Amino acid sequence: MDTEQIISMQNICKSYKMGQEELKVLKNVDFSVNKGEFTAILGPSGSGKSTLMNIIGCMDTFDSGSYSLNGIPIQQSKERELTKIRNHEIGFIFQNYHLIPTYTVMQNIIMPLLMRGENRKSAEKQCYEVVEMLGLSERLHHKPSELSGGQRQRVAIARALCSKPSLLLADEPTGALDQNSGTEVLRLFTKLHEMGNTIVMITHDLNVAKWAQRTVHIVDGEVFENIVN
């Protein structure tokens, strides 16, 4: 098995100022994910999981510790470099999809590729490859409002996959879906994992976490021993 680490975190601490008080959100977090793993970060509201996700996704800074993403030392990266890392290394999948309502499915999917300088022909070719796998070929010219919740989430997954990222980072990906649509999306994550994708999924739901290869628990800003599902 390939044991190359995509995520390597040591002693990550993060605090926020609340008036005169300091709120410690993450406390000496050690966390790693190997290439090809499907890991769930499970924790209740207020546990620190959203802050940890934002740090993993290079959307927030940390106070101390070290973080390497696919061999890149994040704590040494400037904002311009972090933008490039977010665009190239991470495919984001959000609970509420974050699709542009006035864009078609294809326009939503290829937008990140165009933003990083790829030509339209190349971007559309990559889009066709991904949507065929996800069963969205008939929906390419629809707007998000014409899709079901499950279809919108598949569009969001297609957009994330198109960039061929090192890491798929999913924030409560079934949170806005009914049970059947949620199960469909989780089956898709299983398929993507079997294809070799590295996935980190943030969730508060134990039943969702069980779909992952392993589960990491976060409580009061502390990460507990990994559990294999």
Secondary structure, DSSP 4 states (H G I P E B T S, - for coil): ----EEEEEEEEEEEEEETTEEEEEEEEEEEEEETT-EEEEE--TTSSHHHHHHHHTTSS--SEEEEEETTEEGGG--HHHHHHHHHHHEEEE-TT----TTS-HHHHHHHHHHHTT--HHHHHHHHHHHHHHHT-GGGTT--GGGS-HHHHHHHHHHHHHHT--SEEEEESTTTTS-HHHHHHHHHHHHHHHHTT--EEEEES-HHHHTTSSEEEEEETTEE---EE-
